[in-house]
């Protein structure tokens, strides 16, 4: 279990940094306010998302808040269970970052009724949907898990080719 503690601390750090950033943006910005950081590429903007990724179910009438809270808690319980096993470092880091991300978004839904987003990447007139720090953690965590699977799948392919 002591090995798992390190990964739970990383998850907690993700949540704390995310929530502190949201407190800052909620206090320093008005809803919809945009501040250009890197012209033509990146802005800070304060927006709220009652739905999931890409505003999925954002206009569903309110029930989605409880659905996403429940889903986030179920996924987090599974991720926590995974972290209690002996895992390779990269895999454990992936689960830990995703756990922190899931619980960070659950915290938003419980505390605010919606997720606070503030990172806005764009190119010319095309804007990626705004996102936040836990979304970054989830993405990096998924990349870590992908990188743990790729070597295993390429070994299987090599064995099939040589066999």
Secondary structure, DSSP 4 states (H G I P E B T S, - for coil): -HHHHHHHHHHHHHHHHHHHHHHHHHHHS-TT-EEEEETTTEEEEEEEESSSGGGTTTTS-SHHHHHHHHHHHHHHHHHHHHHTS---HHHHHHHHHHHHHHHHHHHHHHHHSSEEEEEEEEETTEEPPPB-HHHHHHHHHHHHHHHHHHHHHHHHHHHHHH-
